[in-house]
Amino acid sequence: MSISYKKLWKLIIDKDMTNVEVRKATGISPATFTKLKKNEMVSLEVLVKICQVLQCEIGDIIEIVDNTFVK
């Protein structure tokens, strides 16, 4: 299983914001934001901060991808 933040990037666009605006509003580090870009795991605290800024639920920004059948 892996994580996908495709929903996050789409929501940022839909909210007419930039990645930098979201990063600054949440107060998360550039390194953590890079982890999001690489679909790496980040803390729940980071995800909650993003949800607060974007006024959404966690399921609106993250997706768990089942890649067990991918060869």
Backbone bond lengths (Angstrom), bond angles and torsions (degrees), N, CA, C in turn:
res aa  C-N    CA-C-N  psi(-1)  N-CA   C-N-CA  omega(-1)  CA-C   N-CA-C  phi
1 M - - - 1.447 - - 1.523 109.00 -
2 S 1.322 114.40 146.21 1.452 119.76 177.47 1.530 109.59 -139.30
3 I 1.309 114.77 171.90 1.459 122.25 -176.61 1.532 108.76 -107.04
4 S 1.325 115.65 142.19 1.456 121.05 173.73 1.527 108.83 -128.37
5 Y 1.305 115.85 132.84 1.465 121.55 177.34 1.528 111.44 -107.72
6 K 1.326 118.07 21.91 1.469 121.47 179.18 1.526 111.03 -55.12
7 K 1.326 116.02 -39.20 1.461 120.10 179.64 1.527 111.05 -61.46
8 L 1.329 116.58 -37.19 1.463 121.26 179.21 1.522 110.68 -61.96
9 W 1.325 116.95 -49.10 1.463 120.25 -177.06 1.529 111.00 -63.97
10 K 1.329 116.28 -37.50 1.469 119.72 177.87 1.527 110.55 -66.64
11 L 1.335 116.47 -41.56 1.462 120.61 -179.19 1.529 111.11 -65.22
12 I 1.319 117.05 -39.34 1.470 120.57 177.48 1.526 109.92 -59.47
13 I 1.321 116.48 -43.35 1.466 120.88 178.05 1.526 110.20 -64.97
14 D 1.336 116.58 -44.86 1.467 121.03 -179.36 1.533 111.51 -61.55
15 K 1.326 116.79 -32.47 1.474 121.31 -179.67 1.529 110.99 -85.52
16 D 1.338 116.53 4.05 1.463 122.86 178.33 1.532 111.53 57.10
17 M 1.333 114.88 44.98 1.458 121.69 177.76 1.525 108.95 -119.79
18 T 1.316 115.81 165.03 1.457 120.44 173.74 1.521 109.01 -104.01
19 N 1.323 115.85 162.31 1.462 119.86 176.91 1.521 110.99 -60.20
20 V 1.313 117.36 -38.61 1.462 121.55 -179.71 1.529 110.47 -65.21
21 E 1.314 117.17 -41.34 1.470 120.47 178.06 1.524 110.74 -60.90
22 V 1.313 116.57 -44.02 1.468 120.30 179.85 1.530 110.29 -65.39
23 R 1.332 116.09 -44.26 1.467 119.86 -179.35 1.525 110.78 -60.60
24 K 1.321 116.91 -45.47 1.469 120.63 -179.21 1.528 111.36 -67.86
25 A 1.321 117.52 -39.77 1.466 121.29 -179.55 1.523 112.17 -66.05
26 T 1.327 116.05 -32.03 1.465 119.81 -179.76 1.519 111.57 -85.89
27 G 1.324 116.61 -23.92 1.454 120.33 -177.88 1.523 113.40 78.77
28 I 1.336 116.93 15.83 1.464 118.84 179.07 1.531 109.29 -84.52
29 S 1.308 115.13 153.67 1.461 120.63 -175.29 1.530 111.48 -74.09
30 P 1.330 115.93 157.30 1.462 119.09 175.11 1.538 111.75 -59.17
31 A 1.325 117.34 -34.62 1.468 120.85 179.69 1.532 111.08 -64.05
32 T 1.324 116.24 -40.62 1.462 119.81 178.24 1.522 110.15 -67.87
33 F 1.311 116.53 -38.65 1.461 119.84 178.52 1.528 110.31 -64.33
34 T 1.318 116.86 -35.44 1.465 121.22 176.07 1.524 110.61 -63.76
35 K 1.326 116.69 -38.54 1.472 120.13 176.22 1.526 110.30 -59.71
36 L 1.313 116.61 -41.43 1.466 120.17 177.79 1.530 110.14 -61.71
37 K 1.318 116.02 -43.26 1.470 120.48 179.59 1.522 111.74 -60.66
38 K 1.343 116.27 -31.97 1.465 121.63 -178.69 1.528 112.61 -91.99
39 N 1.333 116.82 9.39 1.466 122.59 -178.16 1.525 112.28 56.25
40 E 1.333 115.79 38.84 1.456 121.08 176.02 1.522 109.07 -96.24
41 M 1.321 115.97 159.86 1.452 120.40 -179.15 1.528 110.97 -72.50
42 V 1.327 114.74 139.76 1.461 122.39 174.55 1.525 107.04 -128.21
43 S 1.314 116.24 170.18 1.462 119.90 -176.76 1.535 111.52 -70.67
44 L 1.296 114.08 156.59 1.460 120.45 176.29 1.525 110.13 -62.20
45 E 1.308 116.85 -33.55 1.460 121.71 178.55 1.536 111.01 -58.70
46 V 1.312 116.79 -42.40 1.469 121.61 177.98 1.524 110.45 -63.21
47 L 1.322 116.24 -45.32 1.468 120.28 -179.68 1.525 111.29 -62.97
48 V 1.322 117.00 -38.63 1.469 120.95 178.79 1.530 110.13 -65.32
49 K 1.329 117.66 -42.18 1.472 121.15 177.98 1.525 110.55 -59.61
50 I 1.322 116.29 -43.36 1.463 120.53 179.37 1.525 110.06 -63.29
51 C 1.319 116.34 -43.63 1.471 120.35 179.60 1.521 111.54 -62.67
52 Q 1.320 116.81 -37.85 1.463 119.82 178.42 1.519 110.94 -63.42
53 V 1.329 116.90 -44.07 1.465 120.81 -179.25 1.529 110.97 -67.41
54 L 1.331 116.44 -41.97 1.467 120.30 -177.74 1.531 113.17 -87.11
55 Q 1.326 116.60 -3.50 1.467 122.96 -179.57 1.532 110.62 52.64
56 C 1.339 114.06 60.67 1.458 119.75 -178.54 1.526 109.89 -145.11
57 E 1.302 116.25 -179.58 1.459 123.23 176.65 1.530 109.12 -99.55
58 I 1.315 116.95 160.44 1.464 120.97 -178.69 1.529 111.32 -58.63
59 G 1.309 117.30 -38.57 1.459 120.98 179.10 1.518 113.91 -63.63
60 D 1.343 115.82 -15.23 1.462 120.33 178.08 1.526 112.32 -81.58
61 I 1.353 117.65 -12.94 1.465 119.72 -175.56 1.526 114.23 -122.62
62 I 1.304 117.60 -10.94 1.463 120.49 -175.03 1.523 110.24 -135.34
63 E 1.309 114.38 148.66 1.463 120.47 177.85 1.522 108.03 -140.64
64 I 1.306 116.13 135.96 1.462 120.98 175.15 1.521 107.01 -94.02
65 V 1.325 115.34 124.09 1.453 121.61 -175.61 1.525 108.89 -105.48
66 D 1.301 114.93 124.96 1.471 120.53 177.53 1.514 108.09 -88.78
67 N 1.321 116.09 106.77 1.454 119.98 -179.00 1.520 111.72 -113.17
68 T 1.339 116.99 29.51 1.463 121.30 -179.81 1.505 111.94 -68.60
69 F 1.329 117.84 -23.78 1.454 120.84 -177.33 1.523 112.89 -97.84
70 V 1.330 115.97 0.75 1.464 120.44 178.77 1.519 108.43 -79.64
71 K 1.333 116.00 132.08 1.459 120.34 -179.91 1.498 111.14 -104.56
